[in-house]
Each structure stands twice: as structure tokens, then as C-alpha cells.
Amino acid sequence: MLSVSKWQYFLRQQERSLSCQQLEQNIPALFTDPACGHVLRAKGFVQDENGWVELNATADGLTANAIPKGQEVLIVIGEGLEKERIEVRLKG
């Protein structure tokens, strides 16, 4: 079991650089690529052509739900996170 004191997070302000489709496609790789660290969860908000979408992901799957308001942000939670590798994976 992971110790809570060892958890880290990586906060990425989106600035519309990645689309909802890119994130939905690329986030699952964070959980299978050991070079990213031990990713436990990814969550955030992104705006697409239809409005705001809330993304929540774990190794068990990803959900994307429309919401009325949000802000462009993605948070990756885990242990031993490698920011540069996570960025590469998110961009596909």
C-alpha cells in the first residue's frame, strides 16, 4: 500500500493546447508507462466545441462528463511522477 505522505501531484494548466479527444485517447497510457511514475489518478476540465467536460481517470478507466462550467486544468496524482514523460504521453 502506498503511503499518503509519498503522493505527488502534477498540475497542468491546459491553455487549450490539448483537446478533449487527445486527452481521452492519451491519458490511459499514463497508467501503463512506468517512465511516467506510479500514476494513481488523473482529473481535470477541458473545453471542447460543445462546452466544458470533466475528465476523471484511474487505471480502471476514464469518464468524461459534460458540465456547465470549468477551467482548463489537468491534475495527475501519484508517486514518483515524471513531469516531462507525462507531458510527452499527454501530447501523444
C-alpha positions in Angstrom: 0.0 0.0 0.0 1.3 3.5 -0.8 2.0 5.9 2.0 -0.1 9.1 1.6 3.0 11.1 2.5 4.7 9.9 -0.6 2.0 11.0 -3.0 2.7 13.8 -5.5 0.7 15.7 -8.0 1.4 17.4 -11.2 -0.8 20.4 -12.1 -1.0 21.3 -15.8 -2.8 24.5 -16.8 -4.3 23.5 -20.1 -4.3 26.7 -22.1 -6.3 24.8 -24.7 -3.1 23.2 -26.0 -4.7 19.7 -25.8 -8.1 18.8 -27.0 -10.6 16.7 -25.1 -10.2 13.9 -27.7 -6.4 13.9 -27.3 -6.7 13.7 -23.5 -9.3 10.9 -23.7 -7.0 9.0 -26.1 -3.7 9.6 -24.3 -4.5 9.6 -20.5 -4.8 5.8 -20.3 -1.1 5.4 -21.3 -0.1 7.3 -18.1 -1.2 4.2 -16.1 0.8 1.7 -18.2 4.0 3.6 -18.8 6.4 3.1 -15.8 8.5 6.0 -17.1 5.6 8.3 -16.0 5.9 7.2 -12.4 3.2 5.4 -10.5 0.1 7.3 -11.7 -2.9 6.7 -9.5 -5.4 9.2 -10.9 -5.8 12.0 -13.5 -8.6 14.5 -13.3 -9.4 17.9 -14.8 -11.5 20.0 -17.0 -11.2 20.8 -20.7 -13.4 22.8 -23.1 -14.4 21.3 -26.4 -16.7 22.5 -29.2 -19.8 21.6 -27.1 -18.7 23.2 -23.8 -16.9 22.0 -20.7 -16.0 18.4 -20.0 -14.9 16.9 -16.7 -12.4 14.1 -17.0 -11.7 11.5 -14.3 -9.3 8.6 -14.9 -7.8 5.7 -12.9 -6.2 2.5 -14.1 -9.7 1.0 -14.3 -11.0 3.5 -16.9 -11.8 7.1 -17.9 -15.0 9.0 -17.7 -15.8 12.3 -19.5 -18.9 14.2 -18.5 -20.4 17.4 -19.7 -20.5 20.1 -17.0 -21.9 23.7 -17.1 -18.6 25.5 -16.1 -14.9 24.7 -15.7 -11.4 25.8 -16.1 -8.6 24.4 -18.3 -6.6 22.3 -15.9 -5.4 18.7 -15.5 -4.1 17.2 -12.3 -2.1 13.9 -12.3 -1.8 12.2 -8.9 0.7 9.5 -8.0 4.1 8.6 -6.7 7.5 9.3 -8.3 5.8 11.3 -11.1 8.0 12.3 -14.1 6.6 15.6 -15.4 8.4 15.5 -18.8 7.4 12.0 -19.6 3.8 12.7 -18.6 3.8 15.7 -21.0 5.1 13.6 -23.8 2.4 10.9 -23.2 -0.4 13.5 -23.0 0.6 15.0 -26.3 0.7 11.6 -27.9 
